[in-house]
Amino acid sequence: MDFLGLVLVGVLVGLSTVLFGFGGGFVTVPIITLVQADLGSDTARVAAATSALVMLVNAVVSTISTKRETLAHLKGERWLFILLAAGGAFGAFCAKFAPETLLKWGFVIYIAVTAIDLLARPGFFRRGGAKVRDEHLSDGGRGIVALFGFPIGGLASFLGVGGSVMSVPMMRRSGATMTVATTLANPLTLVIMLPAVLVTITTHAATEVPGMVGSVDLRSALALLIGAIPLIVLLRRRVPKIPEIIHAWGYVILLITAGAVVAVS
């Protein structure tokens, strides 16, 4: 795929960042897996590392562009942030030593289990499910228990998927709207991916390729960001109004699509 093609894919990355809080991870990993398939055993590691950088930059831009009243739902979550960052660093460090097969199929299995969980258990497609009875519950729900920060951060950086695949369902089942849950996934992803990127840029792939910095495919990351950032800035201030049920189904469909692409690549 040439540079222009990656820029166009970056538009989809930006759209997934705004609408689903993925930061681009579920688009970036499959795309980099295809682009760098010649790397063999390093492909999954490079895809995860490149995804981490793309998600970090997108999460920064998205967070800066988010309305302050929405970010206020994360006020007082210091321990959640600390554990997310610790998990992010730990997951990225472990990925340095993990075999390519584990990274690739871990990504696929993780998505499959998550999709099955979202479809089988109540609470995702309808806000908070049967647990939400309080009419005065805020749009941000009851939030995420801080202790979940470490496993969320660890899995997100290890597989390069971002924090949204765990944080969005958790916030959703706590009573958050899809719009708020996916929006808050971006600052959470920022906290996870900052230490993860610092680890990955010091981890060199076994195969030397022009444009690589550590395990990051910098050329592909740049192309994706060129396509993504303008759309994020445009849409974050004018978040599209999508019916809850359609928004939730779109989230699940994108998850399944990303997993399928990586599985067959």
C-alpha positions in Angstrom: 0.0 0.0 0.0 1.5 3.4 -1.0 1.7 6.5 1.1 -1.5 8.1 -0.3 -3.4 4.9 0.3 -2.3 4.9 4.0 -3.4 8.6 4.2 -6.9 7.6 3.0 -7.0 4.7 5.5 -6.0 7.3 8.1 -9.3 9.0 7.6 -11.0 5.8 8.8 -8.6 5.7 11.7 -9.7 9.3 12.6 -13.4 8.3 12.3 -12.9 5.3 14.6 -11.1 7.5 17.1 -14.0 9.9 17.3 -16.9 7.5 17.1 -15.6 4.5 19.0 -12.7 5.8 21.1 -10.3 3.2 19.6 -7.6 5.8 18.9 -7.1 3.9 15.7 -5.8 0.7 17.1 -8.4 -1.6 15.6 -7.7 -0.1 12.2 -4.0 0.4 12.5 -3.0 -3.2 13.6 -4.7 -4.9 10.7 -3.4 -2.4 8.2 0.2 -2.5 9.4 -0.1 -6.3 9.6 -0.9 -6.3 5.8 1.7 -3.5 4.9 4.6 -5.2 6.8 3.7 -8.8 6.1 7.3 -9.3 4.7 8.7 -8.8 8.2 7.7 -12.4 9.1 8.1 -13.0 12.8 8.3 -9.2 13.5 5.1 -8.3 11.8 2.8 -8.5 14.8 5.3 -6.6 17.0 5.7 -3.8 14.5 2.0 -3.6 14.0 1.4 -3.3 17.8 4.2 -0.7 18.2 3.1 1.4 15.3 -0.5 1.2 16.5 0.7 2.5 19.9 2.2 5.6 18.4 -0.8 6.3 16.2 -3.1 5.9 19.1 -1.0 8.1 21.4 -1.0 11.0 18.9 -4.7 10.6 18.1 -5.6 10.4 21.8 -3.7 13.6 22.5 -5.4 15.5 19.7 -8.8 14.0 20.6 -8.4 14.8 24.3 -7.4 18.4 23.6 -10.4 18.8 21.3 -12.9 17.3 23.8 -15.2 19.6 25.7 -14.1 20.2 29.3 -17.5 19.2 30.7 -17.1 15.7 29.2 -13.5 15.3 30.6 -14.9 16.3 34.0 -16.2 12.8 34.3 -12.6 11.6 34.9 -12.0 14.1 37.7 -10.5 12.5 40.8 -9.4 9.3 39.0 -5.8 9.6 39.9 -5.3 6.0 40.9 -7.0 4.8 37.7 -4.5 6.9 35.7 -1.5 5.6 37.6 -2.5 2.0 37.2 -3.3 2.4 33.5 0.1 3.9 32.9 1.8 1.2 34.9 0.0 -1.5 33.0 0.8 0.2 29.7 4.5 0.2 30.4 4.4 -3.4 31.6 2.4 -4.7 28.6 4.8 -3.0 26.2 7.8 -4.4 28.0 6.4 -8.0 27.9 5.6 -7.6 24.1 9.4 -7.2 23.6 9.9 -10.8 24.4 6.6 -12.4 23.2 6.6 -14.6 20.1 4.8 -13.2 17.0 2.2 -16.0 17.1 1.2 -15.0 20.6 0.8 -11.3 19.7 -1.2 -12.1 16.5 -3.5 -14.7 17.9 -3.8 -12.9 21.2 -5.2 -9.9 19.3 -7.7 -12.1 17.5 -8.8 -14.1 20.5 -9.1 -11.0 22.6 -11.4 -9.4 20.1 -13.4 -12.6 19.7 -13.9 -13.0 23.4 -14.9 -9.4 23.8 -17.4 -9.5 20.9 -19.0 -12.6 22.4 -19.2 -11.0 25.8 -20.8 -7.9 24.4 -23.4 -10.0 22.5 -24.1 -12.5 25.2 -24.2 -10.4 28.4 -26.7 -7.6 29.0 -25.7 -4.0 29.5 -23.9 -2.9 26.4 -26.6 -2.4 23.8 -28.9 -0.8 26.4 -27.3 1.8 28.7 -26.2 0.0 31.8 -28.7 -2.8 31.4 -31.0 -3.8 34.3 -28.5 -2.4 36.8 -29.2 1.3 35.9 -32.3 2.4 37.8 -31.3 5.9 38.9 -32.9 8.5 36.6 -30.3 11.0 37.8 -27.2 8.9 36.9 -24.9 11.1 34.9 -24.0 10.5 31.3 -20.6 9.2 32.5 -22.2 6.5 34.6 -20.4 5.3 37.8 -17.0 5.1 36.1 -14.3 2.3 36.2 -13.0 0.8 39.4 -9.3 1.9 39.7 -8.0 -1.6 40.2 -9.0 -2.5 36.7 -6.5 0.0 35.4 -3.5 -2.3 35.4 -5.0 -5.2 33.4 -6.6 -2.7 31.0 -3.3 -0.9 30.4 -1.3 -4.2 30.2 -3.5 -5.9 27.6 -4.0 -2.7 25.6 -0.3 -2.1 25.1 0.7 -5.7 24.8 -1.6 -6.3 21.9 -1.6 -2.7 20.5 -5.4 -2.5 20.8 -5.8 0.6 22.9 -7.8 0.8 26.1 -11.3 1.2 24.7 -12.1 -2.4 24.1 -12.2 -2.9 27.9 -13.0 0.6 29.1 -15.9 1.3 26.8 -17.9 -1.8 27.8 -17.1 -1.2 31.5 -18.3 2.4 31.3 -21.3 1.4 29.3 -22.4 -1.2 31.9 -21.8 1.4 34.6 -24.4 3.6 33.0 -22.5 5.8 30.6 -23.9 6.8 27.2 -22.0 5.5 24.1 -21.0 9.0 23.2 -19.4 9.7 26.7 -17.9 6.2 27.0 -16.2 6.4 23.6 -15.1 10.0 24.2 -13.5 9.2 27.5 -11.7 6.2 26.1 -9.3 8.6 24.3 -7.8 10.3 27.4 -7.6 6.8 29.0 -5.7 5.5 25.9 -3.4 8.5 26.1 -2.4 7.5 29.7 -1.8 3.9 28.6 0.1 4.6 25.3 2.5 7.2 26.5 4.7 4.8 28.5 4.0 2.1 25.9 5.5 4.2 23.1 8.6 5.0 25.2 9.2 1.3 25.5 8.5 0.4 21.8 10.8 3.1 20.3 13.7 1.5 22.2 12.9 -2.0 21.0 14.4 -2.8 17.6 12.8 -5.2 15.2 15.1 -8.1 14.0 14.6 -7.0 10.4 16.0 -3.6 9.5 13.6 -1.6 7.4 14.0 2.0 6.2 11.7 4.3 8.1 11.7 2.2 11.3 12.4 3.8 14.7 12.7 1.0 17.2 9.8 -1.3 16.4 7.7 1.6 15.0 7.0 1.9 11.3 7.3 5.7 11.3 6.5 6.2 7.6 3.2 4.3 7.9 2.3 6.0 11.2 2.9 9.4 9.6 0.7 8.7 6.7 -2.1 7.4 8.9 -1.9 10.5 11.2 -2.0 12.9 8.2 -5.3 11.4 7.3 -6.7 11.0 10.8 -5.8 14.3 12.7 -7.8 16.8 10.6 -11.0 14.6 10.8 -10.5 14.2 14.6 -10.3 18.0 15.1 -13.3 18.6 12.9 -15.6 15.9 14.4 -14.6 16.1 18.0 -16.1 19.6 18.3 -19.1 18.5 16.4 -19.6 14.9 17.5 -22.2 13.3 15.3 -25.5 12.4 17.0 -25.9 8.6 16.5 -28.7 6.6 18.0 -27.4 4.5 20.9 -28.3 1.1 19.5 -26.7 1.9 16.1 -23.6 3.3 17.8 -23.2 0.2 19.9 -23.7 -2.2 17.0 -21.1 -0.2 15.0 -18.6 -0.7 17.8 -19.1 -4.5 17.8 -19.0 -4.8 14.0 -15.7 -2.9 13.8 -14.3 -5.1 16.5 -15.2 -8.3 14.6 -13.9 -6.9 11.3 -10.5 -6.0 12.7 -10.1 -9.4 14.3 -11.1 -11.2 11.0 -8.5 -9.1 9.0 -5.7 -10.0 11.4 -6.7 -13.6 11.5 -6.6 -14.1 7.7 -3.5 -12.0 7.1 
